[in-house]
Amino acid sequence: MTTATNTSNATPPGEQSSSAPELARSDIRKRQIAIGVGNFMEWFDFAVYGYFAAIIGAQFFPSGNPTTEMLSAFAVFAVGFVARPLGALVLGPIGDRAGRKAVLVITVMGMGLTTAAIGLVPNYATIGIAAPILIVALRCVQGMMVGGEWSSAATYLGESAPAGHRGLHASLVTATAGAAFLVGTLTATLLNNVMSEEALHSWGWRIPFVASVLMAVIAIFIRRNLDDTPVFKELELRRTQQIQVVASRSRKIKAFAISLAFSALFGVSLYYFVTYANNHLSGAVGMPRVEALWVCSIATAYYVAIQPLIGRISDRIGRRPVILVGAAGITLSGIPIFMLLNTGNFALVLLGLIVLATFVTCAGVMAVTLLVEVFPASSRSTGAALGHNVAYAILAGPGPLIAAALIQATGNLVSPAYYLIAVAAIAGIALFFALPETKDVDITEG
């Protein structure tokens, strides 16, 4: 057996040295559609839980205290993130051994079925303690599926992208996820407008959950017809030729540590933006719920629209400056953003959310791109899934719960900013010292 050991992942500046063949434009577009549709479905399913957190808290964790019910619902939201590393441990190795496509089919099927099941679980008044137990269990399965989806979608698109355009292609992952949150917000807005409060609390909130089955069927059909990535095919060719490329242990450890930093930065800021902000505005601040949903919808539309721009910028100037701007921006603007949100004024709230969305986008597009560029090819699916999901389980998932708890403990409506700032500052410092420029790495190595 011939063994080739390669511990370096860099190429000379300005060069693209991928040895995997580039795909035809039509094939790339087909892959983008498949990933985009499936990723949208997965994140729509995950998002609707956040948008209906208050109702779910009252239905499955009744206490008579809206704040306690909200905290309970957000605690279960966080439970889904705790399960994500388990999903990474199970699904990541499948992606490295059986192919990136295999994981993408499993996750979209599992997410669709699980979300529909959440929409069918009877409430606490009907089946008692079994109701919250079932919700927690289903959220765990949801978390496992999302634990495999995000990193697998990032890996699949990154490994299929033309040389010099990985940042732009990575933006499709964050854009479709953002679009899912936008549609989730609009769905919640529509249901709040057309249904009575009694009907919405009784059964209306279940509609988007059950409807996920239809989206899952479409996504599965599209993804089943995909081919695997050029990079994975290159790995398979090496295996058939009994050539083993081994990345050093130190490189894997460094990649994992870096991924924890950029994933925490993105995850915490993202869930403040798409999950917590709406509940903060309609709860603690006291904005009318429909008005809060509308302002969040406009801000989310802006978030989706600027994804390709940030991706293109990173393809020109590099990953480091973009993600460091995101970290610095969140750190410096955290308190001013919450001061704007706490006014309850539509225009000022929108301004605060747009500022936050801009910096979240810098962190998000770079997080997706870096998942492909910092990990070696042979262990990319596993490493990316673990690094991303451990950060989400420890720091991002509990974010909305911590934000709500800070207000309850301090009575200060600005206090949620402290957690956001702390995570952004620590992640930014870590990335400043540890993250190399990866724009021109050869992603087939290792």
Buried (B, 14 or more C-beta within 10 A) or exposed (E): EEEEEBBEBBBEEEEBBBEBEBBEEEBBEBBBEBBBBBBBBBBBBBBBBBBBBBBBBBBBBBEEEEBBBBBBBBBBBBBBBBBBBBBBBBBBBBBBEBBBBBBBBBBBBBBBBBBBBBBEBEBBEEEEEEBBEBBBBBBBBBBBBBBBBBBBBBBBBBBBBBBEBBBBBBBBBBBBBBBBBBBBBBBBBBBBEEBEEEEBBBEBBBBBBBBBBEBBBBBBEBBEEBBBBBBBBBBEEBEEEEEBBBBBEEBBEBBBEBBBBBBBBBBBBBBBBBBBBBBBBBBBBEBEBBBBBBBBBBBBBBBBBBBBEBBBBBBEEBBBBBBBBBBBBBBBBBBBBBBBBBBBBBEBBBBBBBBBBBBBBBBBBBBBBBBBBBBBBBBBBBBBBBBBBBBBBBBBBBBBBBBBBBBBEEEEBBBBBBBBBBBBBBBBBBBBEEBBBBBBBBBBBB
